[in-house]
């Protein structure tokens, strides 16, 4: 069910009733972002790719896609970004972190064999699993094989859940860096290849 929220423009103080738009999931079910009535409405002053999109999960099939961040245009000319129930914007956090590693020109990858959201760029393939379920050895192996077919020199996996020991071991053998995403903390290395990569980030000691 789509959600509505009363929004007050911070510039002219005019109140609006906003209904989150629904978009069809790949399974055909309409999906809408969950609005946060306790969140803060922000004025959009500039735009960047990573801030334009949010992850929205389909309740029917469990798949997560990237939906446009909800916005409202006030008649006074102010464009407002609506708050959603998401402790941190998963994709944006990863994109910002990859920027510190020197990867800036990223875009959505074609749908792969592993769950979640894929990003690709020059010489890099990234998989982000926002489901909250632990990654499997097969997830890491499929990601590695996909990277080989695309001649990607760097392949990284990000997850909201901790990695089982067997997955960390297999990723270590394949030299796949594993990162855990946490609210307010940014990506944390979960194996030796990730720790070595993190040490090259801008500002790393």
C-alpha positions in Angstrom: 0.0 0.0 0.0 1.3 3.4 -0.9 2.0 5.8 2.0 1.2 9.4 2.5 3.0 12.1 4.5 2.2 15.7 5.4 5.1 17.8 4.3 5.8 21.4 5.3 8.1 23.4 3.0 10.9 24.9 5.1 11.1 28.0 2.8 7.4 29.1 2.6 5.9 27.0 5.4 3.2 25.7 3.0 1.9 22.2 3.9 1.5 19.5 1.3 0.1 16.0 1.3 2.6 13.7 -0.4 2.0 10.1 -1.5 4.9 8.0 -2.3 4.8 6.7 -6.0 4.9 3.0 -6.6 7.0 1.4 -9.3 6.6 -2.2 -10.6 9.1 -4.7 -9.3 10.6 -7.3 -11.7 8.0 -9.7 -10.3 5.2 -7.4 -11.3 4.1 -6.2 -7.9 4.0 -2.4 -7.3 6.6 -1.3 -4.7 6.7 2.1 -3.0 9.4 3.4 -0.6 8.4 3.5 3.1 8.2 7.2 4.2 9.5 8.2 7.6 7.1 10.6 9.4 9.7 11.3 12.1 12.4 12.1 9.5 13.6 15.5 8.3 12.5 17.0 5.0 15.5 18.4 3.2 15.8 21.0 0.5 17.5 19.8 -2.6 20.3 22.3 -3.4 22.5 20.1 -5.6 22.3 16.7 -7.2 24.7 13.7 -7.3 24.1 10.3 -8.7 24.5 8.4 -5.4 22.0 10.6 -3.6 19.3 10.3 -6.3 18.6 6.6 -5.6 17.5 4.5 -2.6 17.1 0.7 -2.2 13.5 -0.5 -1.9 12.7 -4.1 -1.2 9.7 -5.9 -2.6 7.6 -7.5 0.1 6.4 -10.1 -2.4 9.6 -11.6 -3.7 12.2 -10.1 -1.4 14.2 -8.5 -4.3 15.6 -5.0 -3.8 15.9 -2.5 -6.6 17.0 1.1 -6.9 14.1 3.5 -6.9 14.3 7.3 -7.3 14.4 9.1 -4.0 11.0 10.6 -3.2 10.9 14.3 -4.0 8.2 17.1 -3.8 8.2 20.3 -5.8 6.7 23.2 -3.9 5.0 26.0 -5.8 7.4 28.4 -4.3 10.2 26.8 -6.3 11.8 24.7 -3.5 12.4 21.0 -4.2 12.2 18.8 -1.2 13.7 15.4 -0.5 11.4 13.2 1.6 12.7 11.1 4.4 12.4 7.3 4.1 12.7 4.5 6.6 16.2 3.5 5.9 19.0 3.8 8.5 21.5 4.7 5.8 21.4 4.8 2.1 23.2 1.5 1.3 24.2 2.2 -2.3 25.3 5.8 -1.5 27.5 4.6 1.3 29.3 2.1 -0.9 29.7 4.6 -3.8 31.2 7.2 -1.4 33.6 4.6 0.0 34.7 3.4 -3.5 35.4 7.0 -4.3 38.1 7.0 -1.5 39.6 4.0 -3.3 39.8 5.9 -6.6 36.7 4.5 -8.3 34.4 7.4 -9.3 32.7 6.5 -12.6 30.3 3.8 -11.4 27.0 2.7 -12.8 24.5 -0.1 -12.3 25.6 -3.5 -13.6 23.4 -5.9 -15.5 21.6 -8.2 -13.2 23.9 -11.0 -12.1 23.7 -14.4 -10.4 24.0 -13.2 -6.9 21.4 -11.3 -4.9 21.5 -7.6 -4.4 22.7 -4.6 -6.4 25.6 -4.6 -8.8 27.9 -1.7 -9.6 30.5 -1.6 -12.3 33.1 0.8 -13.5 36.5 0.7 -15.2 38.2 -2.5 -14.1 35.8 -3.0 -11.1 32.8 -5.1 -10.3 30.9 -4.6 -7.0 28.1 -6.6 -5.4 26.0 -5.1 -2.6 23.7 -7.4 -0.7 21.2 -5.4 1.3 19.0 -8.4 2.3 20.4 -8.8 5.7 21.1 -12.5 5.1 24.6 -13.9 5.3 26.4 -14.4 2.0 27.2 -17.9 0.8 30.3 -19.4 -0.7 28.3 -19.7 -4.0 27.6 -15.9 -3.9 31.3 -15.1 -3.7 32.3 -17.7 -6.3 29.6 -16.5 -8.8 30.7 -12.9 -8.3 34.4 -13.8 -8.9 33.5 -15.8 -12.0 31.4 -12.9 -13.4 34.3 -10.5 -12.7 36.6 -12.9 -14.7 34.3 -12.9 -17.7 34.2 -9.1 -17.7 37.9 -8.7 -17.2 37.5 -6.8 -14.0 40.7 -6.4 -12.0 38.9 -5.6 -8.8 35.9 -7.4 -7.4 34.3 -6.5 -4.0 31.4 -7.7 -2.0 29.4 -5.6 0.5 26.8 -7.1 2.9 24.6 -5.9 5.8 25.2 -9.3 7.5 28.4 -10.8 8.9 30.2 -13.3 6.7 30.4 -17.0 7.9 33.9 -18.3 8.4 33.7 -20.6 5.3 32.8 -17.7 3.1 35.6 -15.5 4.5 38.0 -18.4 3.8 36.9 -18.9 0.3 36.9 -15.2 -0.5 40.4 -15.0 0.8 41.6 -17.8 -1.6 39.9 -15.9 -4.5 41.3 -12.6 -3.3 37.8 -11.1 -3.0 37.5 -8.3 -0.4 34.5 -8.6 1.8 33.0 -5.6 3.6 30.2 -5.3 6.2 28.0 -2.3 6.1 26.8 -0.8 9.3 24.7 2.4 10.1 26.9 5.3 10.9 30.2 3.4 10.6 30.7 3.0 6.9 32.0 -0.2 5.3 34.2 -2.4 7.6 36.7 -4.9 6.2 35.7 -8.5 6.9 38.7 -10.4 5.6 42.4 -9.8 4.8 42.0 -8.7 1.2 39.5 -6.1 2.3 41.8 -4.8 5.1 44.6 -4.5 2.6 42.4 -2.6 0.2 41.0 -0.3 3.0 44.6 0.7 3.8 44.9 2.3 0.4 41.8 4.6 0.9 42.3 8.4 0.9 43.2 9.5 4.4 44.1 6.0 5.6 47.0 6.1 8.1 
